[in-house]
Amino acid sequence: MKLYSWNVNGIRAAEKKGFLDWLDETQPDIVCLQETKARVDQLSSSLIEDHGYHTYWHSAEKAGYSGVATYCKYEPHYIQEGLGIDRFDAEGRVLITEHDDFLLYNIYFPNGQRDHG
């Protein structure tokens, strides 16, 4: 199984830099994307249409902020957006997919650094 995790720092920018070509050439089984920074209604149809993948998105309520997506060749048995805790789920940081033999947690963690200035 080929599973990739990639902080794209903006899915629309990644698309312009060849994300879909990479996906077609590499043919991973699962790709977890973090920091997508877009809602589904802001995406080009080519990012969500069939490339041989089922796509799942959990976007932040705040436009242009965080967000995760999972591309799966095989449809998961179960998909969960978030953890069920509103104050965390509003940031679009967790997407859980259940597969035949495993649960996959696609999580974008916030930067834990503090400003000590």
Summary of the structure (lengths in Angstrom):
residues: 117
radius of gyration: 14.2
end to end distance: 45.1
largest distance: 48.6
contacts: 327
relative contact order: 0.19
helix: 21%
strand: 29%
